[in-house]
Amino acid sequence: MKVAFVTPRYGAEVIGGAESGARLLAEHLAASGRAEVEVFSTCALDARTWANHYRPGTTSEGGVTVHRFASKSVRHPDFDARSQPVLAHPEAMSLEVCRRWILEQGPVCPDAVDAAAVSANDVVAFYPYLYHPTVTGVPRLGRRAVMHPAAHDEAPLRLPIFHEVFGAAAGFVFQTEAERHLVEERFPAVAGAHQVLVGLGVDESPGTAEAARSRLAGRLADGDPYLLCLGRVDRGKGTAALARFFDAYKARRPGPLALVFAGPVVHPIPSHPDIVMAGSVDEATKWGLLRGAEALVSPSGYESFSIVVNEAWAAGVPVMVNGLCGPTREHCEISGGGLWYESYAGFEVALDRLRQSPELASSMAQRGRAYVDARFRWSVIVDRYLAFCERVARRG
């Protein structure tokens, strides 16, 4: 079985996002010895600009053959302003407007799509739905093309151009039932295509709570309990709202509880005596912070899976998630491993329940771990994914 992935960026330096999920899946497929895996991507690292960062060419990374091509154009410098009238009423936009929006969003890299099209791969997976390589590549490859949409309920998904893209794919890989329902509701033709519910696997890494605290010496007091928010510090990820909720909570519940943000900072959080900005951390520190946390908080309303929620359960801690995010709430409802909130009042009630009942918190952590063990270990993911690819290849 030969499997390829087409992504707008690729590499170990890519933090979070669908592209990180693509890399993990590609590496584990290659490591299984049951598939030859290659990637076709741009030279971009920064998803805000899509500027060429890596050298074009072919490398071997984590057992995967990676082909990078320089983009013909990157993100238009006025893209955000130009997007506002388009995304205010996306359903009403003409195909011409949609195509211009896709081009201005970037990255535009026809060479990567051309190379994937002439490759000998049985299946070519496009990841995620939103960008030019997928928009142009899926209709072109047709019966060999599968989509990992990584879709959530957002304005771009309602642009008319995506009817053509979703309608052309031979198969779909979903991360949660919530994502599947959203896509099928928006694009009814998807219901007749090959589908699989895969999600992402969890790899635990070494790392102790004590070592992680020592890395934050002077910023997190010894023994103080803390909540952890892991990932990009970005208003679009709900981190500003979380900081406001935490500030209000501490005003009503004084005490030593801290909130640690660990991840690259896009939008800085206002200074607060009990908020710790750890910045980007290595894997050992990340897992140590998870293992020492009272709970992981996922404040984003726009996630298609959320690997950090499942990593928290693997590390043995409960979670709190934004109840407006269907996939993360679905994880909590099915597993019993966490609570959700939709407002400050819900945030306060959920946090009080976890802090006032250690037995409840421990029970949720155990149920979350059992959920991960049953569904999201890599051996399970690889078996499920390869069986799906074989079905697509036979039909193609």
BELWO-V19863 format. One record per residue. N is the residue number from 1. SS is DSSP state (a for helix, b for strand, c for the rest). NEAR is the number of other ideal C-beta (glycine too) atoms within 10 Angstrom. Layout:
n={N | N}
ss={SS | SS}
near={NEAR | NEAR}
//
This chain:
n={1 | 2 | 3 | 4 | 5 | 6 | 7 | 8 | 9 | 10 | 11 | 12 | 13 | 14 | 15 | 16 | 17 | 18 | 19 | 20 | 21 | 22 | 23 | 24 | 25 | 26 | 27 | 28 | 29 | 30 | 31 | 32 | 33 | 34 | 35 | 36 | 37 | 38 | 39 | 40 | 41 | 42 | 43 | 44 | 45 | 46 | 47 | 48 | 49 | 50 | 51 | 52 | 53 | 54 | 55 | 56 | 57 | 58 | 59 | 60 | 61 | 62 | 63 | 64 | 65 | 66 | 67 | 68 | 69 | 70 | 71 | 72 | 73 | 74 | 75 | 76 | 77 | 78 | 79 | 80 | 81 | 82 | 83 | 84 | 85 | 86 | 87 | 88 | 89 | 90 | 91 | 92 | 93 | 94 | 95 | 96 | 97 | 98 | 99 | 100 | 101 | 102 | 103 | 104 | 105 | 106 | 107 | 108 | 109 | 110 | 111 | 112 | 113 | 114 | 115 | 116 | 117 | 118 | 119 | 120 | 121 | 122 | 123 | 124 | 125 | 126 | 127 | 128 | 129 | 130 | 131 | 132 | 133 | 134 | 135 | 136 | 137 | 138 | 139 | 140 | 141 | 142 | 143 | 144 | 145 | 146 | 147 | 148 | 149 | 150 | 151 | 152 | 153 | 154 | 155 | 156 | 157 | 158 | 159 | 160 | 161 | 162 | 163 | 164 | 165 | 166 | 167 | 168 | 169 | 170 | 171 | 172 | 173 | 174 | 175 | 176 | 177 | 178 | 179 | 180 | 181 | 182 | 183 | 184 | 185 | 186 | 187 | 188 | 189 | 190 | 191 | 192 | 193 | 194 | 195 | 196 | 197 | 198 | 199 | 200 | 201 | 202 | 203 | 204 | 205 | 206 | 207 | 208 | 209 | 210 | 211 | 212 | 213 | 214 | 215 | 216 | 217 | 218 | 219 | 220 | 221 | 222 | 223 | 224 | 225 | 226 | 227 | 228 | 229 | 230 | 231 | 232 | 233 | 234 | 235 | 236 | 237 | 238 | 239 | 240 | 241 | 242 | 243 | 244 | 245 | 246 | 247 | 248 | 249 | 250 | 251 | 252 | 253 | 254 | 255 | 256 | 257 | 258 | 259 | 260 | 261 | 262 | 263 | 264 | 265 | 266 | 267 | 268 | 269 | 270 | 271 | 272 | 273 | 274 | 275 | 276 | 277 | 278 | 279 | 280 | 281 | 282 | 283 | 284 | 285 | 286 | 287 | 288 | 289 | 290 | 291 | 292 | 293 | 294 | 295 | 296 | 297 | 298 | 299 | 300 | 301 | 302 | 303 | 304 | 305 | 306 | 307 | 308 | 309 | 310 | 311 | 312 | 313 | 314 | 315 | 316 | 317 | 318 | 319 | 320 | 321 | 322 | 323 | 324 | 325 | 326 | 327 | 328 | 329 | 330 | 331 | 332 | 333 | 334 | 335 | 336 | 337 | 338 | 339 | 340 | 341 | 342 | 343 | 344 | 345 | 346 | 347 | 348 | 349 | 350 | 351 | 352 | 353 | 354 | 355 | 356 | 357 | 358 | 359 | 360 | 361 | 362 | 363 | 364 | 365 | 366 | 367 | 368 | 369 | 370 | 371 | 372 | 373 | 374 | 375 | 376 | 377 | 378 | 379 | 380 | 381 | 382 | 383 | 384 | 385 | 386 | 387 | 388 | 389 | 390 | 391 | 392 | 393 | 394 | 395 | 396}
ss={c | b | b | b | b | b | b | c | c | c | c | c | c | c | c | c | a | a | a | a | a | a | a | a | a | a | a | a | a | a | a | a | c | c | c | b | b | b | b | b | b | b | c | b | c | c | c | c | c | c | c | b | c | c | c | c | b | b | b | b | b | c | c | b | b | b | b | b | b | c | c | c | b | c | c | c | c | c | a | a | a | a | a | a | a | a | a | a | c | a | a | a | c | c | a | a | a | a | a | a | a | a | a | a | a | c | c | b | c | a | a | a | a | a | a | a | a | a | c | c | c | c | b | b | b | b | b | c | c | c | c | a | a | a | a | a | a | a | a | a | a | a | a | a | b | b | b | b | c | c | c | c | c | c | a | a | a | a | c | c | a | a | a | a | a | a | a | a | c | c | b | b | b | b | c | c | a | a | a | a | a | a | a | a | a | a | c | a | a | a | a | a | c | b | b | b | b | c | c | c | c | c | c | c | c | c | c | c | a | a | a | a | a | a | a | c | c | c | c | c | c | c | c | c | c | b | b | b | b | b | c | c | b | c | a | a | a | c | a | a | a | a | a | a | a | a | a | a | a | a | a | a | c | c | c | c | c | b | b | b | b | b | c | c | b | c | c | c | c | c | c | c | c | c | b | b | b | b | b | c | c | c | a | a | a | a | a | a | a | a | a | a | c | c | b | b | b | b | c | c | c | c | c | c | c | c | a | a | a | a | a | a | a | a | a | c | c | b | b | b | b | b | c | c | c | a | a | a | a | a | a | a | a | a | a | c | c | b | b | b | b | c | c | a | a | a | a | a | a | a | a | a | a | a | a | a | c | a | a | a | a | a | a | a | a | a | a | a | a | a | a | a | a | a | a | c | c | a | a | a | a | a | a | a | a | a | a | a | a | a | a | a | a | a | a | c}
near={14 | 15 | 25 | 25 | 27 | 29 | 29 | 28 | 26 | 28 | 21 | 10 | 10 | 20 | 14 | 18 | 18 | 24 | 24 | 19 | 23 | 26 | 24 | 18 | 24 | 27 | 18 | 22 | 24 | 20 | 15 | 16 | 8 | 12 | 20 | 16 | 24 | 22 | 27 | 28 | 27 | 31 | 23 | 28 | 17 | 13 | 18 | 12 | 15 | 24 | 15 | 19 | 15 | 18 | 9 | 14 | 11 | 11 | 13 | 10 | 15 | 15 | 14 | 21 | 16 | 21 | 20 | 25 | 21 | 17 | 25 | 14 | 13 | 23 | 20 | 16 | 10 | 9 | 15 | 10 | 9 | 15 | 17 | 8 | 10 | 19 | 15 | 10 | 10 | 20 | 8 | 11 | 20 | 10 | 12 | 9 | 16 | 19 | 16 | 15 | 20 | 21 | 14 | 19 | 22 | 23 | 26 | 21 | 30 | 15 | 16 | 28 | 23 | 15 | 17 | 26 | 18 | 6 | 16 | 8 | 22 | 18 | 26 | 25 | 28 | 30 | 28 | 21 | 23 | 20 | 26 | 25 | 26 | 27 | 22 | 22 | 25 | 25 | 14 | 14 | 24 | 11 | 13 | 22 | 25 | 27 | 26 | 24 | 29 | 22 | 28 | 21 | 16 | 14 | 13 | 18 | 18 | 15 | 23 | 14 | 19 | 23 | 14 | 14 | 23 | 23 | 15 | 18 | 28 | 21 | 23 | 26 | 27 | 26 | 24 | 23 | 13 | 23 | 26 | 20 | 13 | 21 | 24 | 18 | 11 | 16 | 21 | 12 | 12 | 20 | 12 | 9 | 19 | 17 | 17 | 17 | 15 | 21 | 24 | 22 | 21 | 23 | 15 | 14 | 14 | 9 | 22 | 14 | 15 | 11 | 16 | 26 | 20 | 13 | 16 | 20 | 9 | 6 | 13 | 20 | 14 | 8 | 7 | 13 | 13 | 21 | 24 | 28 | 28 | 24 | 21 | 20 | 23 | 17 | 11 | 13 | 23 | 22 | 24 | 17 | 16 | 24 | 19 | 14 | 22 | 24 | 15 | 13 | 20 | 17 | 8 | 9 | 12 | 9 | 11 | 10 | 17 | 22 | 22 | 23 | 23 | 23 | 22 | 13 | 15 | 13 | 12 | 11 | 21 | 9 | 7 | 14 | 7 | 20 | 21 | 22 | 17 | 22 | 11 | 13 | 20 | 12 | 12 | 15 | 21 | 22 | 23 | 25 | 28 | 25 | 20 | 21 | 25 | 19 | 22 | 26 | 31 | 28 | 22 | 25 | 20 | 17 | 27 | 26 | 24 | 26 | 22 | 24 | 28 | 26 | 23 | 30 | 28 | 21 | 26 | 14 | 27 | 27 | 29 | 29 | 27 | 24 | 18 | 16 | 25 | 20 | 24 | 30 | 21 | 17 | 30 | 23 | 12 | 13 | 21 | 14 | 25 | 29 | 22 | 20 | 20 | 13 | 11 | 15 | 10 | 16 | 25 | 16 | 12 | 20 | 22 | 13 | 15 | 21 | 17 | 9 | 12 | 10 | 7 | 14 | 19 | 13 | 14 | 25 | 21 | 15 | 17 | 27 | 20 | 14 | 19 | 23 | 13 | 10 | 19 | 22 | 15 | 18 | 10 | 15 | 20 | 19 | 12 | 16 | 22 | 17 | 10 | 20 | 24 | 13 | 16 | 25 | 19 | 9 | 11 | 16}
//
